[in-house]
Amino acid sequence: KHRTAHMFNMQKYEIRPQALLSSTIDIWYRSPRDISQRFLELNENAKSLGQAENALFCEALSWRFMILGGGNLQLTCLDLEDRFKRIAKHNKHTAKHMLVDNFLLMELTGEKWDCGSALGCSISNLYDLCLDATKSKDFRLLYNARVISAIVLYWNGYYEAAETYSHDAWDMPNSKMPGIFVLYHIFFHGLIAFQLYRRIGDEKRLSYGQEAIEKVENWAHTSMAVFENKLLLLKAEYLASINRSGQALQSYRDSIRLAKDHGNIHEQGLAHELLGNHINLTNDCLADSYDQYDHFRNAYVCYSQWGAKVVAQRVAKSHDLVISKSLEDVQAGSSKRAIWNAKSQIYALD
C-alpha cells in the first residue's frame, strides 16, 4: 500500500520534469515525431493523475513537435480551434505560447482560425505576436515567434525578410538555450544565408552558413538519424554557393534519400526544391537523371502530402508546373487519409 502511494506521488511530480527533459535533452537523440509521441504518453499519464494543466501543456508540446518534425499537418489541424480554446480556458500563458504553432499551421496550410478571441486579445498573426511579446517582455515567446516568422518567410520565398527575423532572433540570449526552435533556427539560418549569398553576395552570409554547418555537424555526432539529412542539405547549399556543382548534386541526392528513409517528408520536399533551383540556375541538367521540373514536381508532391498546401501552390506557381489530375489527387488524398487515420488518436486525447 505504501509503495503504491509512493509511486503515485513520484508520478505526480515527475510529469513536468519529464516533459522538460524531452524538450531539451531528447531533441539531440530522438526525432521530433518520436518526442511528440512521448508527449502524448505524458499527456495520458497527467490525465490519469488528474493534472489538467500538465496534460494540456504536454498536448501543446506534442503538436509543436509533430508540426516541426514533418507530421501530417491535416492531422494537426483537426479540431485545433476547439483544442486551443480549451487550453486557453485553463492556462492563458500556455495558450499564448501555442499561438506560434497555430500561426505556423495557418501559414503553411492556408487554414484560418480566430485564436486571439480565446485570449481576449487582437493578436491575429506572427507580427502581432512579436509586438505583444516585446511589449510584455516575454523573451522566450519573442524568440520563438521570430524564428517561426523567419521559417515561414523562407518557405514562401521572402529570403531578405526571413534573414531580418533570423538575425533578430540570433542576437537574443534564448538562441543559446537548448530547444526545438533553436535546432530549426540554426538549420534555416544557414539555408537563408546560402540562398542570399548566391542571389546578392556578401562573404558574411557565406560565413553564417558555414557556422550553421559546423553546429549541425556537431549535433550529427549524437544522432545521424535526426541530423544527417539536414547536414547534407546545408553542405549541398554551401557547395552550390562556391560553384562545386558535382559535389553539390551528390549532397542534394543524399539528403533527399535520407530524408525519405527517415520519414522527413517536409525536408525531402525542400531538398527536391533546392536541387531543382540549383539545376535551373546552373543549367546542369545533364549531371542529374531528372531535370529541374521533375524535382519541382516531387517537391510539390512532398509538400502536398505533408499538408502544406500554401507551400505546394507556391512551388507550382513559381515554376509554372502543369498540375495534372493525378497530382491534385495526391494532395486531396493525403488529406483524407490523414483525417481518417487520425480520428481515433485525436478523440483519445479528449
Stockholm file with secondary structure:
# STOCKHOLM 1.0

chainA/1-350         KHRTAHMFNMQKYEIRPQALLSSTIDIWYRSPRDISQRFLELNENAKSLGQAENALFCEALSWRFMILGGGNLQLTCLDLEDRFKRIAKHNKHTAKHMLVDNFLLMELTGEKWDCGSALGCSISNLYDLCLDATKSKDFRLLYNARVISAIVLYWNGYYEAAETYSHDAWDMPNSKMPGIFVLYHIFFHGLIAFQLYRRIGDEKRLSYGQEAIEKVENWAHTSMAVFENKLLLLKAEYLASINRSGQALQSYRDSIRLAKDHGNIHEQGLAHELLGNHINLTNDCLADSYDQYDHFRNAYVCYSQWGAKVVAQRVAKSHDLVISKSLEDVQAGSSKRAIWNAKSQIYALD
#=GR chainA/1-350 SS CHHHHHHHHHHHHHHHHHHHHHHHTGGGTSCHHHHHHHHHHHHHHHHHTTCHHHHHHHHHHHHHHHHHTTCCHHHHHTTHHHHHHHHHHHCHHHHHHHHHHHHHHHHHHCCCCCCHHHHTSCCCSHHHHHHHHHHHTCHHHHHHHHHHHHHHHHHTTCHHHHHHHHHHHHTSGGGGSCSHHHHHHHHHHHHHHHHHHHHTCCHHHHHHHHHHHHHHHHHHTTCHHHHHHHHHHHHHHHHHHTTCHHHHHHHHHHHHHHHHHTTCHHHHHHHHHHHHHHHHHHTCGGGSSSCHHHHHHHHHHHHHHHTCHHHHHHHHHHTTCCCCHHHHHHHHHHHHHHHHHHHHHHHHHC
#=GC SS_cons         CHHHHHHHHHHHHHHHHHHHHHHHTGGGTSCHHHHHHHHHHHHHHHHHTTCHHHHHHHHHHHHHHHHHTTCCHHHHHTTHHHHHHHHHHHCHHHHHHHHHHHHHHHHHHCCCCCCHHHHTSCCCSHHHHHHHHHHHTCHHHHHHHHHHHHHHHHHTTCHHHHHHHHHHHHTSGGGGSCSHHHHHHHHHHHHHHHHHHHHTCCHHHHHHHHHHHHHHHHHHTTCHHHHHHHHHHHHHHHHHHTTCHHHHHHHHHHHHHHHHHTTCHHHHHHHHHHHHHHHHHHTCGGGSSSCHHHHHHHHHHHHHHHTCHHHHHHHHHHTTCCCCHHHHHHHHHHHHHHHHHHHHHHHHHC
//
